[in-house]
Amino acid sequence: MKVMLRKNDAGDLVVYVAKKDLEEIVVKETDGAEGKILTLANGWELEFRDMPDENSLPLTVEARRLA
């Protein structure tokens, strides 16, 4: 699924999923077998194969939902 990554005013990483009209703060970052796994405040886990540099945000990237 396509998601947008950005930083909010407080400096937190935020994920926006347009198809679900969902915007959540990232509460945990871990390394997975195939890339970076971000855990959102609502409990979703999204896997990113190519995690962009935080200096290039906001950016739309491809993610896979794990949970």
Backbone hydrogen bonds, N-H to C=O, Kabsch-Sander energy under -0.5 kcal/mol:
donor,donor_aa,acceptor,acceptor_aa,energy
3,V,61,V,-2.7
4,M,16,Y,-2.7
5,L,59,L,-2.9
6,R,14,V,-2.0
8,N,12,D,-2.3
11,G,8,N,-1.8
14,V,6,R,-3.4
15,V,24,E,-2.9
16,Y,4,M,-2.5
17,V,22,L,-3.2
18,A,16,Y,-0.7
20,K,17,V,-0.6
21,D,17,V,-0.7
21,D,18,A,-0.8
22,L,17,V,-2.2
24,E,15,V,-2.4
26,V,13,L,-2.7
27,V,39,T,-2.8
28,K,39,T,-1.4
30,T,37,I,-2.7
32,G,30,T,-0.5
32,G,35,G,-3.8
36,K,48,F,-2.0
37,I,30,T,-3.5
38,L,36,K,-0.5
38,L,46,L,-2.9
39,T,28,K,-2.9
40,L,38,L,-0.5
40,L,44,W,-2.9
41,A,25,I,-1.7
43,G,40,L,-1.9
46,L,38,L,-2.7
47,E,64,R,-3.2
48,F,36,K,-3.2
51,M,49,R,-0.6
56,S,53,D,-1.9
57,L,54,E,-0.9
59,L,5,L,-2.0
61,V,3,V,-2.8
63,A,1,M,-2.8
64,R,47,E,-2.1
66,L,45,E,-3.4
67,A,45,E,-1.0
